[in-house]
């Protein structure tokens, strides 16, 4: 799968969620299927769940697998999205990022405790690092996931749904990209195999 297609499948559903969140009231007012909802976040959640399933199907159709983080995150979206719609309480979809990031952080910390660097499995990495490099990156990402969990709690508890939705796209993604760029020196120092070496 090309990097562009992979990125589109991972980010596409989130962009759809962002767009529908700001058009949700129109859907409530004009589409009978959504008329029972009283907040734009509810139709946005329903369409977000649908987009996740479509992304899963496309990914499986192309490469016969789904990357670990999109899979775990998608499953959480479906579970917390279902609870949001069933109980008519948007707290569940807003807490989803908190739970997924805490889970990923715990997995990495527990792996380090047992002297296992699980980041390569979680990230579906295309490069190979030596053991010390994986340990350092795993430690940094474990703390970063925990940071994202705390940040999500601060945002959704203190700001509007619109701000939280916007921050998920235009806050979290840039923060993550910057964090990844910061790791470049570590990658270059400990890398042992590049993608083209595997061909």
MISE-626961 format. One record per atom (N, C-alpha, C, O): residue in one letter; atom name; x, y, z. Coordinates in Angstrom, 1 decimal, m for minus. Example, Ala and Ser with C-alpha at 12.3 -4.5 7.8 and 13.67 -1.06 7.14 Angstrom:
residu  atome  east  north  up
A  N  13.2  m5.7  7.8
A  CA  12.3  m4.5  7.8
A  C  13.2  m3.3  7.8
A  O  14.2  m3.3  8.5
S  N  12.8  m2.2  7.1
S  CA  13.7  m1.1  7.1
S  C  12.9  0.0  7.9
S  O  13.4  1.1  8.0
***
This chain:
residu  atome  east  north  up
X  N  0.8  m1.2  0.0
X  CA  0.0  0.0  0.0
X  C  0.9  1.2  0.0
X  O  1.8  1.3  0.8
X  N  0.6  2.2  m0.9
X  CA  1.4  3.4  m0.9
X  C  1.2  4.2  0.3
X  O  0.1  4.2  0.9
X  N  2.2  5.0  0.7
X  CA  2.1  5.9  1.9
X  C  0.9  6.8  1.8
X  O  0.2  7.1  2.8
X  N  0.6  7.3  0.6
X  CA  m0.5  8.3  0.4
X  C  m1.8  7.6  0.7
X  O  m2.7  8.2  1.4
X  N  m2.0  6.4  0.2
X  CA  m3.3  5.6  0.4
X  C  m3.4  5.3  1.9
X  O  m4.5  5.4  2.5
X  N  m2.3  4.8  2.5
X  CA  m2.3  4.5  3.9
X  C  m2.7  5.7  4.8
X  O  m3.5  5.6  5.7
X  N  m2.1  6.8  4.5
X  CA  m2.3  8.0  5.2
X  C  m3.8  8.5  5.0
X  O  m4.5  8.9  6.0
X  N  m4.3  8.3  3.8
X  CA  m5.7  8.7  3.5
X  C  m6.7  7.9  4.3
X  O  m7.7  8.3  4.8
X  N  m6.4  6.6  4.4
X  CA  m7.3  5.6  5.1
X  C  m7.3  5.9  6.6
X  O  m8.3  5.7  7.3
X  N  m6.1  6.3  7.1
X  CA  m6.0  6.6  8.5
X  C  m6.6  7.9  8.9
X  O  m7.2  8.1  10.0
X  N  m6.4  9.0  8.1
X  CA  m6.8  10.3  8.4
X  C  m8.2  10.6  7.8
X  O  m8.9  11.5  8.4
X  N  m8.6  10.0  6.7
X  CA  m9.8  10.3  6.1
X  C  m11.0  10.2  7.0
X  O  m11.8  11.2  7.0
X  N  m11.2  9.2  7.8
X  CA  m12.4  9.1  8.7
X  C  m12.4  10.3  9.7
X  O  m13.5  10.8  10.0
X  N  m11.2  10.7  10.2
X  CA  m11.2  11.8  11.1
X  C  m11.6  13.1  10.4
X  O  m12.2  13.9  11.1
X  N  m11.1  13.3  9.2
X  CA  m11.5  14.5  8.5
X  C  m13.0  14.5  8.2
X  O  m13.6  15.6  8.3
X  N  m13.6  13.4  7.9
X  CA  m15.0  13.3  7.7
X  C  m15.7  13.7  9.0
X  O  m16.7  14.4  9.0
X  N  m15.2  13.1  10.1
X  CA  m15.8  13.5  11.4
X  C  m15.8  15.0  11.7
X  O  m16.8  15.5  12.2
X  N  m14.6  15.6  11.4
X  CA  m14.5  17.0  11.6
X  C  m15.5  17.8  10.7
X  O  m16.2  18.7  11.2
X  N  m15.6  17.4  9.4
X  CA  m16.5  18.1  8.5
X  C  m18.0  18.0  8.9
X  O  m18.7  18.9  9.0
X  N  m18.4  16.7  9.3
X  CA  m19.8  16.5  9.6
X  C  m20.1  17.1  10.9
X  O  m21.3  17.5  11.2
X  N  m19.1  17.3  11.8
X  CA  m19.4  17.9  13.1
X  C  m19.9  19.4  12.9
X  O  m20.7  19.9  13.7
X  N  m19.4  20.0  11.9
X  CA  m19.8  21.4  11.6
X  C  m21.0  21.5  10.6
X  O  m21.5  22.5  10.4
X  N  m21.5  20.3  10.1
X  CA  m22.6  20.3  9.3
X  C  m23.7  19.4  9.9
X  O  m24.8  19.1  9.3
X  N  m23.5  19.0  11.1
X  CA  m24.4  18.0  11.8
X  C  m25.8  18.6  12.0
X  O  m26.8  17.8  11.9
X  N  m25.9  19.9  12.3
X  CA  m27.2  20.4  12.5
X  C  m28.0  20.4  11.2
X  O  m29.3  20.2  11.3
X  N  m27.4  20.6  10.1
X  CA  m28.1  20.6  8.8
X  C  m28.6  19.1  8.6
X  O  m29.7  19.0  8.1
X  N  m27.8  18.1  8.9
X  CA  m28.3  16.8  8.8
X  C  m29.5  16.5  9.7
X  O  m30.4  15.8  9.3
X  N  m29.4  17.0  10.9
X  CA  m30.5  16.8  11.9
X  C  m31.8  17.4  11.4
X  O  m32.9  16.9  11.5
X  N  m31.7  18.6  10.8
X  CA  m32.8  19.4  10.3
X  C  m33.4  18.8  9.0
X  O  m34.6  19.0  8.7
X  N  m32.6  18.2  8.2
X  CA  m33.0  17.8  6.8
X  C  m33.0  16.3  6.5
X  O  m33.7  15.9  5.5
X  N  m32.3  15.5  7.3
X  CA  m32.3  14.1  7.0
X  C  m33.1  13.3  8.1
X  O  m32.7  13.4  9.3
X  N  m34.2  12.7  7.7
X  CA  m35.0  12.0  8.8
X  C  m34.2  11.0  9.6
X  O  m34.5  10.8  10.8
X  N  m33.2  10.3  9.0
X  CA  m32.4  9.4  9.8
X  C  m31.8  10.0  11.0
X  O  m31.6  9.3  12.0
X  N  m31.5  11.3  11.0
X  CA  m30.7  11.9  12.1
X  C  m31.6  12.8  12.9
X  O  m31.2  13.6  13.7
X  N  m32.9  12.9  12.6
X  CA  m33.8  13.8  13.2
X  C  m34.0  13.7  14.7
X  O  m34.4  14.6  15.4
X  N  m33.7  12.5  15.2
X  CA  m33.8  12.2  16.7
X  C  m32.7  12.8  17.5
X  O  m32.7  12.8  18.7
X  N  m31.6  13.2  16.8
X  CA  m30.5  13.7  17.5
X  C  m30.6  15.2  17.8
X  O  m31.3  15.9  17.1
X  N  m30.0  15.6  18.9
X  CA  m30.1  17.1  19.3
X  C  m28.8  17.8  19.3
X  O  m28.8  19.0  19.6
X  N  m27.7  17.1  19.0
X  CA  m26.4  17.7  18.8
X  C  m25.7  17.3  17.6
X  O  m25.8  16.1  17.2
X  N  m25.0  18.1  16.9
X  CA  m24.3  17.7  15.7
X  C  m23.3  16.6  15.9
X  O  m23.0  15.9  14.9
X  N  m22.8  16.5  17.1
X  CA  m21.7  15.4  17.3
X  C  m22.3  14.0  17.1
X  O  m21.5  13.1  16.9
X  N  m23.6  13.9  17.3
X  CA  m24.2  12.5  17.2
X  C  m24.2  12.0  15.7
X  O  m23.8  10.9  15.5
X  N  m24.8  12.8  14.7
X  CA  m24.7  12.3  13.4
X  C  m23.2  12.2  12.9
X  O  m22.9  11.3  12.1
X  N  m22.3  13.1  13.4
X  CA  m20.9  13.0  13.1
X  C  m20.3  11.7  13.6
X  O  m19.5  11.1  12.9
X  N  m20.7  11.3  14.8
X  CA  m20.2  10.0  15.3
X  C  m20.7  8.8  14.5
X  O  m19.9  7.9  14.2
X  N  m22.0  8.9  14.1
X  CA  m22.5  7.8  13.3
X  C  m21.8  7.6  12.0
X  O  m21.5  6.5  11.5
X  N  m21.6  8.8  11.3
X  CA  m20.9  8.7  10.0
X  C  m19.4  8.4  10.2
X  O  m18.8  7.8  9.3
X  N  m18.8  8.9  11.3
X  CA  m17.4  8.5  11.6
X  C  m17.3  7.0  11.7
X  O  m16.3  6.4  11.2
X  N  m18.2  6.3  12.4
X  CA  m18.1  4.9  12.6
X  C  m18.2  4.2  11.2
X  O  m17.5  3.2  10.9
X  N  m19.1  4.7  10.4
X  CA  m19.3  4.2  9.0
X  C  m18.0  4.3  8.2
X  O  m17.6  3.4  7.5
X  N  m17.4  5.5  8.3
X  CA  m16.1  5.7  7.6
X  C  m15.0  4.8  8.1
X  O  m14.2  4.4  7.3
X  N  m15.0  4.5  9.4
X  CA  m14.0  3.6  9.9
X  C  m14.1  2.2  9.3
X  O  m13.2  1.6  8.9
X  N  m15.4  1.8  9.2
X  CA  m15.6  0.4  8.7
X  C  m15.2  0.4  7.2
X  O  m14.6  m0.6  6.7
X  N  m15.6  1.4  6.5
X  CA  m15.2  1.5  5.0
X  C  m13.7  1.5  4.9
X  O  m13.1  0.8  4.0
X  N  m12.9  2.2  5.8
X  CA  m11.5  2.2  5.7
X  C  m10.9  0.9  6.0
X  O  m9.9  0.4  5.4
X  N  m11.5  0.2  7.0
X  CA  m11.1  m1.2  7.3
X  C  m11.2  m2.1  6.0
X  O  m10.3  m2.9  5.7
X  N  m12.4  m2.0  5.4
X  CA  m12.7  m2.9  4.2
X  C  m11.7  m2.6  3.1
X  O  m11.1  m3.5  2.5
X  N  m11.4  m1.3  2.8
X  CA  m10.5  m0.9  1.8
X  C  m9.1  m1.4  2.1
X  O  m8.4  m2.0  1.2
X  N  m8.7  m1.2  3.3
X  CA  m7.3  m1.6  3.7
X  C  m7.2  m3.2  3.6
X  O  m6.1  m3.6  3.1
X  N  m8.2  m3.9  4.0
X  CA  m8.1  m5.4  3.9
X  C  m8.1  m5.8  2.4
X  O  m7.5  m6.8  2.1
X  N  m8.9  m5.1  1.6
X  CA  m9.0  m5.5  0.2
X  C  m7.7  m5.2  m0.5
X  O  m7.4  m6.0  m1.4
X  N  m7.0  m4.2  m0.1
X  CA  m5.7  m3.8  m0.8
X  C  m4.6  m4.7  m0.4
X  O  m3.8  m5.3  m1.2
X  N  m4.4  m4.9  0.9
X  CA  m3.2  m5.5  1.4
X  C  m3.5  m6.7  2.3
X  O  m2.5  m7.4  2.9
X  N  m4.7  m7.1  2.5
X  CA  m5.1  m8.2  3.4
X  C  m4.7  m8.1  4.8
X  O  m4.4  m9.1  5.5
X  N  m4.5  m6.8  5.3
X  CA  m4.3  m6.6  6.7
X  C  m4.6  m5.1  7.0
X  O  m4.8  m4.3  6.2
X  N  m4.8  m4.9  8.4
X  CA  m5.1  m3.6  8.9
X  C  m4.0  m3.2  9.9
X  O  m3.8  m4.0  10.8
X  N  m3.3  m2.1  9.7
X  CA  m2.2  m1.7  10.6
X  C  m2.8  m1.7  12.1
X  O  m3.9  m1.4  12.3
X  N  m1.9  m1.9  13.0
X  CA  m2.3  m2.1  14.4
X  C  m3.0  m0.9  15.0
X  O  m4.1  m1.0  15.5
X  N  m2.3  0.3  14.9
X  CA  m2.9  1.4  15.6
X  C  m4.3  1.8  15.0
X  O  m5.2  2.1  15.7
X  N  m4.4  1.9  13.6
X  CA  m5.7  2.2  13.1
X  C  m6.8  1.1  13.5
X  O  m7.9  1.4  13.7
X  N  m6.3  m0.2  13.6
X  CA  m7.3  m1.2  14.0
X  C  m7.7  m1.0  15.4
X  O  m8.9  m1.0  15.6
X  N  m6.8  m0.8  16.3
X  CA  m7.2  m0.6  17.7
X  C  m8.0  0.6  17.9
X  O  m9.0  0.6  18.6
X  N  m7.6  1.7  17.3
X  CA  m8.3  3.0  17.4
X  C  m9.7  2.8  16.8
X  O  m10.6  3.4  17.3
X  N  m9.8  2.2  15.6
X  CA  m11.1  2.0  15.0
X  C  m12.0  1.2  15.8
X  O  m13.2  1.5  15.9
X  N  m11.5  0.1  16.4
X  CA  m12.4  m0.7  17.3
X  C  m12.9  0.1  18.5
X  O  m14.1  0.0  18.9
X  N  m12.0  1.0  19.0
X  CA  m12.5  1.9  20.1
X  C  m13.5  2.9  19.6
X  O  m14.5  3.2  20.3
X  N  m13.3  3.4  18.4
X  CA  m14.3  4.3  17.8
X  C  m15.7  3.6  17.7
X  O  m16.7  4.2  18.1
X  N  m15.7  2.3  17.3
X  CA  m16.9  1.6  17.1
X  C  m17.6  1.4  18.5
X  O  m18.8  1.5  18.6
X  N  m16.8  1.0  19.5
X  CA  m17.3  0.7  20.8
X  C  m17.8  2.0  21.5
X  O  m19.0  2.0  21.9
X  N  m17.0  3.0  21.5
X  CA  m17.4  4.2  22.2
X  C  m18.4  5.0  21.4
X  O  m19.3  5.7  21.9
X  N  m18.4  4.9  20.1
X  CA  m19.4  5.5  19.2
X  C  m20.7  4.9  19.5
X  O  m21.8  5.6  19.5
X  N  m20.8  3.5  19.6
X  CA  m22.0  2.8  19.9
X  C  m22.6  3.3  21.2
X  O  m23.8  3.5  21.3
X  N  m21.7  3.4  22.2
X  CA  m22.2  3.8  23.5
X  C  m22.7  5.3  23.5
X  O  m23.7  5.6  24.1
X  N  m22.0  6.1  22.7
X  CA  m22.5  7.5  22.5
X  C  m23.9  7.6  21.9
X  O  m24.7  8.3  22.4
X  N  m24.1  6.8  20.9
X  CA  m25.4  6.8  20.2
X  C  m26.5  6.1  21.0
X  O  m27.6  6.6  21.1
X  N  m26.1  5.0  21.6
X  CA  m27.1  4.2  22.4
X  C  m27.6  4.9  23.7
X  O  m28.8  5.0  24.0
X  N  m26.6  5.5  24.4
X  CA  m26.9  6.2  25.6
X  C  m27.2  7.7  25.4
X  O  m27.5  8.4  26.4
X  N  m27.0  8.1  24.2
X  CA  m27.2  9.5  23.9
X  C  m26.4  10.4  24.8
X  O  m26.9  11.4  25.4
X  N  m25.1  10.1  24.9
X  CA  m24.2  10.8  25.7
X  C  m22.8  11.0  25.0
X  O  m22.1  10.0  24.8
X  N  m22.5  12.2  24.6
X  CA  m21.3  12.4  23.8
X  C  m20.0  12.3  24.6
X  O  m18.9  12.4  24.1
X  N  m20.1  12.1  25.9
X  CA  m18.9  11.9  26.8
X  C  m18.1  10.7  26.3
X  O  m16.8  10.7  26.4
X  N  m18.7  9.7  25.8
X  CA  m18.0  8.4  25.4
X  C  m17.1  8.7  24.2
X  O  m15.9  8.3  24.2
X  N  m17.6  9.3  23.2
X  CA  m16.8  9.5  22.0
X  C  m15.6  10.5  22.3
X  O  m14.6  10.4  21.7
X  N  m15.9  11.4  23.2
X  CA  m14.8  12.4  23.6
X  C  m13.8  11.8  24.5
X  O  m12.6  12.2  24.5
X  N  m14.1  10.7  25.2
X  CA  m13.1  10.0  26.1
X  C  m12.4  8.9  25.3
X  O  m11.4  8.4  25.8
X  N  m12.8  8.6  24.1
X  CA  m12.2  7.5  23.3
X  C  m10.7  7.8  23.2
X  O  m9.9  6.8  23.4
X  N  m10.2  9.0  22.8
X  CA  m8.8  9.2  22.6
X  C  m8.0  9.0  23.9
X  O  m6.9  8.5  23.9
X  N  m8.7  9.3  25.0
X  CA  m8.0  9.1  26.3
X  C  m7.8  7.7  26.6
X  O  m6.6  7.3  27.0
X  N  m8.8  6.8  26.4
X  CA  m8.6  5.4  26.7
X  C  m7.6  4.7  25.7
X  O  m6.8  3.9  26.1
X  N  m7.7  5.1  24.4
X  CA  m6.8  4.4  23.4
X  C  m5.4  4.8  23.7
X  O  m4.5  4.0  23.6
X  N  m5.1  6.1  24.1
X  CA  m3.7  6.5  24.3
X  C  m3.2  5.9  25.6
X  O  m2.0  5.6  25.7
X  N  m4.0  5.8  26.6
X  CA  m3.6  5.2  27.9
X  C  m3.3  3.7  27.6
X  O  m2.3  3.2  28.1
X  N  m4.1  3.0  26.8
X  CA  m3.9  1.6  26.5
X  C  m2.6  1.5  25.8
X  O  m1.8  0.6  26.2
X  N  m2.3  2.3  24.8
X  CA  m1.0  2.2  24.1
X  C  0.1  2.5  25.0
X  O  1.2  1.8  24.9
X  N  0.0  3.5  25.8
X  CA  1.1  3.8  26.8
X  C  1.4  2.6  27.7
X  O  2.5  2.3  27.9
X  N  0.3  2.0  28.2
X  CA  0.5  0.9  29.2
X  C  1.1  m0.3  28.5
X  O  2.0  m0.9  29.0
X  N  0.7  m0.6  27.2
X  CA  1.3  m1.7  26.5
X  C  2.8  m1.5  26.3
X  O  3.6  m2.4  26.5
X  N  3.2  m0.3  26.0
X  CA  4.6  0.0  25.8
X  C  5.4  0.0  27.1
X  O  6.5  m0.6  27.1
X  N  4.8  0.6  28.2
X  CA  5.5  0.5  29.5
X  C  5.6  m0.9  30.0
X  O  6.7  m1.3  30.5
X  N  4.6  m1.7  29.9
X  CA  4.6  m3.1  30.3
X  C  5.6  m3.9  29.5
X  O  6.4  m4.7  30.1
X  N  5.7  m3.6  28.2
X  CA  6.7  m4.3  27.4
X  C  8.1  m4.0  27.8
X  O  8.9  m4.9  27.9
X  N  8.3  m2.7  28.1
X  CA  9.7  m2.3  28.6
X  C  10.0  m3.0  29.9
X  O  11.1  m3.4  30.2
X  N  9.0  m3.1  30.8
X  CA  9.2  m3.8  32.1
X  C  9.7  m5.2  31.9
X  O  10.5  m5.7  32.7
X  N  9.2  m5.8  30.9
X  CA  9.6  m7.2  30.6
X  C  10.7  m7.3  29.5
X  O  10.9  m8.3  28.9
X  N  11.3  m6.1  29.3
X  CA  12.5  m6.0  28.4
X  C  12.1  m6.3  27.0
X  O  12.8  m6.9  26.2
X  N  10.9  m5.9  26.6
X  CA  10.4  m6.1  25.2
X  C  10.0  m4.7  24.7
X  O  9.3  m3.9  25.3
X  N  10.5  m4.4  23.5
X  CA  10.2  m3.1  22.8
X  C  9.1  m3.4  21.8
X  O  9.4  m3.9  20.7
X  N  7.9  m3.1  22.2
X  CA  6.7  m3.4  21.3
X  C  6.4  m2.4  20.3
X  O  5.4  m2.6  19.6
X  N  7.1  m1.3  20.3
X  CA  6.8  m0.2  19.4
X  C  6.8  m0.6  17.9
X  O  5.9  m0.2  17.2
X  N  7.7  m1.5  17.5
X  CA  7.8  m1.9  16.1
X  C  6.5  m2.6  15.7
X  O  6.1  m2.5  14.5
X  N  5.9  m3.4  16.6
X  CA  4.7  m4.1  16.3
X  C  3.5  m3.1  16.2
X  O  2.7  m3.2  15.3
X  N  3.4  m2.2  17.2
X  CA  2.3  m1.2  17.2
X  C  2.4  m0.3  16.0
X  O  1.3  0.0  15.4
X  N  3.6  0.1  15.6
X  CA  3.7  1.1  14.6
X  C  3.8  0.4  13.2
X  O  3.7  1.1  12.2
X  N  3.8  m0.9  13.1
X  CA  3.9  m1.6  11.9
X  C  5.1  m1.0  11.1
X  O  5.0  m0.6  9.9
X  N  6.3  m0.9  11.8
X  CA  7.4  m0.2  11.2
X  C  8.0  m0.7  10.0
X  O  8.1  m1.9  9.8
X  N  8.4  0.2  9.1
X  CA  9.0  m0.2  7.8
X  C  10.5  m0.2  7.9
X  O  11.2  m0.6  6.9
X  N  11.0  0.2  9.0
X  CA  12.5  0.3  9.2
X  C  12.9  m0.6  10.4
X  O  12.0  m1.0  11.2
X  N  14.1  m0.9  10.5
X  CA  14.6  m1.8  11.5
X  C  15.7  m1.0  12.3
X  O  16.5  m0.3  11.8
X  N  15.5  m1.0  13.7
X  CA  16.5  m0.4  14.6
X  C  17.1  m1.5  15.4
X  O  16.6  m2.6  15.5
X  N  18.3  m1.1  16.0
X  CA  18.9  m2.1  16.9
X  C  18.1  m2.0  18.3
X  O  17.2  m1.2  18.4
X  N  18.4  m2.9  19.2
X  CA  17.6  m3.1  20.4
X  C  17.6  m1.8  21.2
X  O  16.6  m1.4  21.8
X  N  18.8  m1.1  21.3
X  CA  18.8  0.1  22.1
X  C  18.0  1.2  21.5
X  O  17.3  2.0  22.2
X  N  18.0  1.3  20.2
X  CA  17.1  2.3  19.5
X  C  15.7  2.1  19.7
X  O  14.9  3.0  20.0
X  N  15.2  0.8  19.7
X  CA  13.8  0.5  19.9
X  C  13.4  0.8  21.4
X  O  12.3  1.3  21.6
X  N  14.3  0.5  22.3
X  CA  14.0  0.8  23.7
X  C  13.8  2.3  23.9
X  O  12.9  2.7  24.6
X  N  14.7  3.1  23.3
X  CA  14.6  4.6  23.5
X  C  13.3  5.1  22.9
X  O  12.6  5.9  23.5
X  N  13.0  4.7  21.7
X  CA  11.8  5.1  21.0
X  C  10.6  4.7  21.7
X  O  9.6  5.4  21.9
X  N  10.6  3.4  22.2
X  CA  9.4  2.9  22.9
X  C  9.2  3.7  24.2
X  O  8.0  4.0  24.5
X  N  10.2  4.0  24.9
X  CA  10.1  4.8  26.1
X  C  9.5  6.2  25.8
X  O  8.6  6.7  26.5
X  N  10.0  6.9  24.8
X  CA  9.5  8.2  24.4
X  C  8.1  8.1  23.9
X  O  7.3  9.0  24.3
X  N  7.7  7.1  23.1
X  CA  6.3  7.1  22.6
X  C  5.4  6.7  23.8
X  O  4.2  7.1  23.7
X  N  5.8  5.9  24.7
X  CA  4.9  5.6  25.8
X  C  4.5  6.8  26.6
X  O  3.4  7.0  27.0
X  N  5.5  7.7  26.8
X  CA  5.2  9.0  27.5
X  C  4.4  9.9  26.6
X  O  3.5  10.6  27.1
X  N  4.6  9.9  25.3
X  CA  3.9  10.7  24.4
X  C  2.4  10.3  24.4
X  O  1.5  11.2  24.4
X  N  2.1  9.0  24.3
X  CA  0.7  8.6  24.3
X  C  0.1  9.0  25.6
X  O  m1.1  9.4  25.6
X  N  0.8  8.9  26.7
X  CA  0.2  9.4  28.0
X  C  0.0  10.9  28.0
X  O  m1.1  11.3  28.5
X  N  0.9  11.6  27.4
X  CA  0.7  13.1  27.2
X  C  m0.6  13.4  26.4
X  O  m1.4  14.3  26.8
X  N  m0.8  12.6  25.3
X  CA  m2.0  12.8  24.5
X  C  m3.3  12.5  25.3
X  O  m4.3  13.2  25.1
X  N  m3.2  11.5  26.1
X  CA  m4.4  11.2  26.9
X  C  m4.8  12.3  27.9
X  O  m5.9  12.7  28.0
X  N  m3.7  12.8  28.6
X  CA  m4.0  14.0  29.5
X  C  m4.5  15.2  28.7
X  O  m5.4  15.9  29.1
X  N  m3.8  15.5  27.6
X  CA  m4.2  16.6  26.7
X  C  m5.7  16.5  26.3
X  O  m6.4  17.5  26.3
X  N  m6.1  15.3  25.9
X  CA  m7.5  15.1  25.4
X  C  m8.5  15.4  26.6
X  O  m9.5  16.1  26.4
X  N  m8.1  15.0  27.8
X  CA  m9.0  15.2  28.9
X  C  m9.1  16.7  29.2
X  O  m10.2  17.2  29.5
X  N  m8.0  17.4  29.1
X  CA  m8.0  18.9  29.4
X  C  m8.9  19.6  28.3
X  O  m9.7  20.5  28.7
X  N  m8.7  19.2  27.1
X  CA  m9.5  19.9  26.0
X  C  m11.0  19.6  26.1
X  O  m11.7  20.6  26.1
X  N  m11.4  18.3  26.2
X  CA  m12.8  18.1  26.1
X  C  m13.6  18.5  27.4
X  O  m14.8  18.8  27.3
X  N  m12.9  18.6  28.5
X  CA  m13.5  19.0  29.7
X  C  m13.6  20.5  29.9
X  O  m14.4  21.0  30.7
X  N  m12.8  21.2  29.1
X  CA  m12.8  22.7  29.3
X  C  m13.2  23.5  28.1
X  O  m13.3  24.7  28.2
X  N  m13.5  22.8  27.0
X  CA  m13.8  23.6  25.8
X  C  m15.0  23.0  25.1
X  O  m15.5  21.9  25.5
X  N  m15.6  23.7  24.1
X  CA  m16.8  23.2  23.4
X  C  m16.5  22.0  22.5
X  O  m15.3  21.7  22.2
X  N  m17.6  21.4  22.1
X  CA  m17.4  20.2  21.2
X  C  m16.7  20.6  19.9
X  O  m15.9  19.9  19.3
X  N  m17.1  21.8  19.4
X  CA  m16.5  22.3  18.2
X  C  m15.0  22.5  18.3
X  O  m14.2  22.2  17.4
X  N  m14.5  23.1  19.5
X  CA  m13.1  23.3  19.7
X  C  m12.4  21.9  19.8
X  O  m11.3  21.7  19.3
X  N  m13.0  21.0  20.5
X  CA  m12.4  19.7  20.7
X  C  m12.3  19.0  19.4
X  O  m11.2  18.4  19.1
X  N  m13.3  19.0  18.5
X  CA  m13.2  18.4  17.2
X  C  m12.2  19.0  16.4
X  O  m11.4  18.3  15.7
X  N  m12.1  20.3  16.4
X  CA  m11.1  21.0  15.6
X  C  m9.7  20.7  16.1
X  O  m8.7  20.5  15.3
X  N  m9.5  20.6  17.4
X  CA  m8.2  20.3  18.0
X  C  m7.7  18.9  17.6
X  O  m6.5  18.6  17.4
X  N  m8.7  17.9  17.5
X  CA  m8.3  16.6  17.1
X  C  m7.7  16.5  15.7
X  O  m6.8  15.7  15.5
X  N  m8.1  17.4  14.8
X  CA  m7.5  17.4  13.5
X  C  m6.3  18.4  13.4
X  O  m5.3  18.0  12.9
X  N  m6.5  19.6  13.8
X  CA  m5.5  20.7  13.6
X  C  m4.6  20.9  14.8
X  O  m3.7  21.8  14.8
X  N  m4.8  20.1  15.9
X  CA  m3.9  20.1  17.0
X  C  m3.1  18.8  17.2
X  O  m1.9  18.9  17.2
X  N  m3.8  17.7  17.4
X  CA  m3.2  16.5  17.6
X  C  m2.3  16.0  16.5
X  O  m1.2  15.6  16.7
X  N  m2.8  16.1  15.3
X  CA  m2.0  15.6  14.1
X  C  m0.7  16.4  14.0
X  O  0.3  15.8  13.8
X  N  m0.7  17.8  14.0
X  CA  0.6  18.5  13.9
X  C  1.5  18.2  15.1
X  O  2.7  18.1  14.9
X  N  0.9  18.1  16.3
X  CA  1.7  17.8  17.5
X  C  2.4  16.4  17.3
X  O  3.6  16.3  17.6
X  N  1.7  15.4  16.8
X  CA  2.2  14.1  16.5
X  C  3.3  14.1  15.4
X  O  4.4  13.5  15.6
X  N  3.1  14.9  14.4
X  CA  4.1  15.0  13.3
X  C  5.3  15.7  13.8
X  O  6.5  15.2  13.5
X  N  5.2  16.7  14.6
X  CA  6.4  17.4  15.2
X  C  7.1  16.4  16.1
X  O  8.4  16.3  16.0
X  N  6.4  15.6  16.9
X  CA  7.1  14.7  17.8
X  C  7.8  13.6  17.0
X  O  8.9  13.2  17.3
X  N  7.2  13.2  15.9
X  CA  7.9  12.2  15.0
X  C  9.2  12.8  14.4
X  O  10.2  12.1  14.3
X  N  9.1  14.0  14.0
X  CA  10.3  14.7  13.4
X  C  11.4  14.8  14.4
X  O  12.6  14.7  14.1
X  N  11.0  15.1  15.7
X  CA  12.0  15.1  16.8
X  C  12.8  13.8  16.9
X  O  13.9  13.8  17.4
X  N  12.1  12.7  16.6
X  CA  12.7  11.4  16.8
X  C  13.6  11.0  15.6
X  O  14.3  10.0  15.7
X  N  13.7  11.9  14.6
X  CA  14.5  11.5  13.4
X  C  16.0  11.3  13.8
X  O  16.5  10.3  13.3
X  N  16.6  12.1  14.6
X  CA  18.0  11.8  14.9
X  C  18.2  10.4  15.6
X  O  19.2  9.7  15.3
X  N  17.2  10.0  16.4
X  CA  17.3  8.7  17.1
X  C  17.2  7.6  16.0
X  O  17.9  6.6  16.0
X  N  16.2  7.8  15.1
X  CA  16.0  6.8  14.0
X  C  17.3  6.7  13.2
X  O  17.8  5.5  12.9
X  N  17.9  7.8  12.8
X  CA  19.1  7.7  12.0
X  C  20.3  7.1  12.7
X  O  21.2  6.5  12.1
X  N  20.3  7.3  14.0
X  CA  21.5  6.8  14.8
X  C  21.4  5.3  15.0
X  O  22.4  4.6  14.9
X  N  20.2  4.8  15.1
X  CA  20.1  3.4  15.5
X  C  19.5  2.5  14.3
X  O  19.4  1.3  14.5
X  N  19.3  3.1  13.2
X  CA  18.7  2.3  12.1
X  C  19.6  1.3  11.6
X  O  20.8  1.6  11.4
X  N  19.1  0.1  11.3
X  CA  20.0  m1.0  10.8
X  C  19.5  m1.4  9.4
X  O  20.3  m2.1  8.7
X  N  18.3  m1.1  9.0
X  CA  17.8  m1.5  7.7
X  C  16.7  m0.5  7.2
X  O  15.8  m0.2  8.0
X  N  16.9  m0.1  6.0
X  CA  15.9  0.8  5.4
X  C  14.9  0.0  4.5
X  O  15.2  m1.2  4.2
X  N  13.7  0.6  4.2
X  CA  12.7  m0.1  3.5
X  C  13.2  m0.8  2.2
X  O  12.9  m1.9  1.9
X  N  14.1  0.0  1.4
X  CA  14.6  m0.5  0.2
X  C  15.5  m1.7  0.4
X  O  15.7  m2.5  m0.6
X  N  16.1  m1.9  1.6
X  CA  17.0  m3.0  1.8
X  C  16.2  m4.3  1.9
X  O  16.8  m5.4  1.8
X  N  14.9  m4.2  2.2
X  CA  14.1  m5.4  2.3
X  C  13.6  m6.0  1.0
X  O  13.1  m7.1  1.0
X  N  13.8  m5.2  m0.1
X  CA  13.3  m5.7  m1.3
X  C  14.1  m6.9  m1.9
X  O  13.9  m7.4  m2.9
***
